Amino acid sequence: MLLGGGGHASDVLGLIEDVNAHGDAPTIEIVGLVSKDVPEENRFKHRRIPRLESLEVALRLGATHGLVAVGDSRERSRVVYEELFGLGSPSLVHPQAAAGTGCTFGNGTVILGGSRFSPNVSVGEHVYISHGVLVGHDAIIEDFATLLPGAIVSGGVTVKIGATIGSGAVILPNLVIGTGAQVGAGAVVLSNVRENRTVVGVPAKETGSSQQIWSSNYK
């Protein structure tokens, strides 16, 4: 089952559809979308995935795993800790993503098509990596981080818990993007970004606090 019913859930469902189409037979069966709000019909109706009102309904239908399909990092973490209730959560990697030797991906992490990882990249749990993201050698992407389409994370970079890297942003080598930080779309980051701060522009400059504050010892 998927927990979520917005555009992010549609992307994750598309990944599952592509994984199933890539093999000789479907490998992932989805019992439904667990969503408090009614999903937009144009996203899901033609895909024959029912909306379920609660996790309990999904369990009665035989769900054995859950994937939190929520785009916002902070809300994703809340759903994991308050609604997933320890149900197993697989990592999913698109057939058209490529990973070098020694790469690891944690539980609940989603990697969309066209993304590429150089050797020895470590990706934590419940991370969302969108289309066409490039991650350099030995980078570390911590839990609940979000990398949006076309982001480039150079070698040796650490993206801390819950940080968001905007579409088309570039992070130069060996930098640290702090816990809960937000890097704006198209930004070029030349220096470390402090915890819970937002940076934008070329070169990236700090504009204030991020929209969601994370504790440095957040679990």
N, C-alpha and C positions, 0 to 999 in steps of 0.2 A: 504494500500500500504506500501511497504518497501522502504526506501531511502537508497540505497547502493547496491552493486553488487559483493562484494568479499566473502571471506570465512566466515567472520562474518555474512553477510546477509544469507549465506547458513545455518549457525547454527540457526539463528533466524527463518528462514523459517522452519527448522526442528522442532523447538519448536512449531510453529503454527500447523504444520502437526500432531504432537503428541497430542496437545490439541484437535484438531478436531477429531482425531481417538479415543480419550478417551471417548467422549460423545456419546449419542445416535444418534446425527446428527451433521454435520459440523456447527460450530458456528462462525468461522472467515473466511470471503471470502476476498481473496487478488486480487486486480485488476491488480497488476503488481509491478515490480521493477523499481523505478525511479533511473537511473544510467547514468552518462555522458559517462562512458566507457562501452563497450560491455562485459557483464558477460561471464565468461568461460563456454563453453557449457557443459562440464562434470559435472558442479555443478547444472545447472538449466534446461537444455533443456528437460530432461525426466520428470521434475516436472510440466511442462506446465504452467509456470509463465512467462508472456510476459515482455519484457523490455520496459519501457516507457521513453521517452526522457525528460519529464518535469513534474513538479507538476501539471501544467495546464491540461495536457493530463489526468492525474489521476483523477483530479476533474471532467473533462468532462465525464469520465467513471463511475462516481458515488462514488469515494472515500470519506469517511466521517472521517477517522482517518488515521494517519500516524505514522510509527514507524521507528526511525532512527537506521539503522542496520549498524553502522560503529564502528569498533573495537577500534580505537585510540581515547582516551578520548578528546583530544583537538579538533580533527576534528569532533567528534560527537557533541561537543558543538557548533562549528561553523555552522554545518548543522541545528541544532535545531533553532538557532537564526537567521540564514540568509536564510534558505530554507523551514523550516516547516511552517512558517508564521502563527503561532497560531493554526494550525489544531490540533484537539484533538489527544492525544497520550496515549494509554492505557498502563497499566502495565501487563506483561504476566509472569505467574509462571507455570513452568512445572508440570504436574500431579504427577511426582515422586520426586518433591521437597517437603520439610516438614518445616513448620513454627510453632513455639510455640505461646502461648498466648501473645497477645499484640504487635505482629510484624506488621509493616506498610511498604508499598512499594509505592513509588511515581510514578507519571505519566511517561510513557516511559521507565520504568525499565524492564529489562529482566532477568529472573532467569531460568537457565537451569537445566536439570535433575540431581538428586542425591545431590543437595545442601540442607543443613539443617541449620535452624536458631533456636537458643534457644529463650526463651521468651524475649519479650520487645526489640527486635532489630528494629532500625529505619533505613530504607533505603530510600535515597532521589530520585530525579528525574533523568531519563536517565542514570541510573547505569546499568552496565553489570556485571552479576555474572555468571561465566561459570560452567561447570560440576563439581560436587563433592566438592564444596566449603563449608566449615564449619564456621559458625559465632556464637560466644558465646553470652551469655546473656548481654543485655543492651548495645551492641555495636551500634555505629552510623556510617553509611556509607553515606557520603554526595554526592551531585549531581555530575554526570559525572564520578564517580569513576569506576575503572575496577578491578575486582577480577578474576584472571585467574585460569585454572583447578587445583583443589586440594589445593588451598590456605586455610590456617587456620587463622582466625581472632579471637583471644581469647576474653573473656568477658571484657566489659568495654572499649574496644578499640574505638578510633575515627579515621576513615579514611576520611581525608578532601577532599575538592572539587578537582576532576580531578586526584587524586592519583591512581597509578596502583600497584597492588600487584601481583607479578609474580607467575607462576605455582609452587605449592608445598611449597611456602614460609609460614613461621610461625611467627605470631605476638604475643608476650607475652601480658598478661593482662594489661589493663589500660594505654596503650601507645597511643600516637598521631602520626599518619602518616600525615605529613604536606601537604598543598595544592600543587598539582602538583608533589609530590614526586613519585619516582619509586623504588620499592623493587624488586630486582632480583629474578629469579627463584631459589627455594630451600634455600633462605636466612632464617636465624633465627634472628629475630629482638628483641634485649634485651633492647633498649632504644628508646626514641622519635626520629623521623626522621624529619629533618628540611624541611621547604617549598622548593620545586623545587630542591631537592637533590636526588641523586641515591645512594642506599646502596646495597651491595652484600656480600655473604659469610656467614660463620658460625664461630663465631657470625658475624652479618652484620656490615660492615664498610662502611663509606662514600667514594665514589670514585669521586665525582664531581657533576656538575649540571645535572639535568634531561634533556632529549632531548627536552622537551617543557616547556616553562616558563609560569606559571600562576600568576596572581596578587592575593594577599591575600584577596582582596575585590572583586574578580571576580564575576560577575553576569551573 
